[in-house]
Structure formats: C-alpha cells, structure tokens
Amino acid sequence: MSGVKLIEKALQVFSPTHLEVIDESHLHAGHAGAKDGGGHYIVNIIADAFVSKTRLQKHRMVNDATKHLFPTVIHALSINAKAPE
C-alpha cells in the first residue's frame, strides 16, 4: 500500500469531511530521510474532531494517529488541520 493510502487510512479515525494527502517525496530525492525510505507528505484535513482545539493540539492528534508510520513510511509531515467553518 502506498504511503498516501496508509496515511489516509490512519486519519480516518477523525471521520474527516475533507482529506488530502500530497506526496512531495520526489522533491527531496537524496535527502537523508528519503534515502531510508521515509517520504515527505502534506496533510490537509478538516474534521469535527478539531473543533475548539488549538493548532498544537490538532498537530498532536494527527501525529498520534500516524505515529506508527514514522520513520519507515513518513520522514516529514506538514499538517494543515482545521475544523469545519
């Protein structure tokens, strides 16, 4: 299963209304993390689970949900987590 699919699967715990995972690993070819197999990803997620949460809390929630994918699948993860407006 691809890194994108594994991340999407892990983040389903939040029942997101929007989820986009972008693989930017190709932009980091030769980087130490890429050499070891971990990829660089951007996550854009909107979910009710983030209502009334600080930015730090949202990031911790996403990192906790994906921690089993570090460092083999994920080397770097940029997180844009929001509650529905």
N, C-alpha and C positions, 0 to 999 in steps of 0.2 A: 504494500500500500504506500502511496506517495506521502511525502511529508505534509503536503497541503491537506490531504484526506485525513491523516492521523490527527492533525491539529483541529480540523473541523469536527471530527468525531469527539475529541476531548472537550470541545467547547459547547457541545450540545447540552451539557449539564445545565447551561443557563437558559435553554429554550429561546435562543435569540430570534428577534424579529428581522434582523439583518446580520449576516455574517459573510465576510470576505477575507480570504487568506491569500496573500500575494507572496510568491516565492521570488526573492531577489538574490538567490544564491549565485546566479550567473554573474552578478555584478561584483562578487567577492572572490572570484577564482584566484587561487594562490594564497588566499588568506589562511592563517593557521587553523581556524575553526573549520573552514571548508575542506582543508586537507584531511581532517579527522572524520569527515562525513557529515558533520552538523551543518545545517543550512541557515540562511538568513531570511526571515519572514516578517511580513507586516500583517497585523490582525486589525480589522475594522469590525467592531461588534456593537450591536445595540440590543439591550435586553432589560427587561423589568428588574432583573436581579441587581442592577446597578443604581436603581432609584435611591436617592439620599446617601449615596456612597461618595467619599472623597476620591480624587484621582488616584491617590496612593492605595486606597482600599480596592478600587477596581483593578489596578495593576496586580496587586497581590492575589486577587481572586483568579485572574487569568493565569498568572504564573503558577498558582497552586494546581489549577486544573490541567496544566500542561507539563508539570514538573517531571513526570515520568518520561518525557520526550527529550529532556536535556541530558547529556550533550550529544547523544547519538543521532537524533533527528534534528534538533534545534541547537544552533550555536548562538544566534541572536534573534530576539523577538521584539519588534516595535509594536506597541499596543495603543490603539485608539478605541477606548471603551466608553460607551455612552448609554444613558437611559433614554427611553423614548421621550420625545418632546410633547 
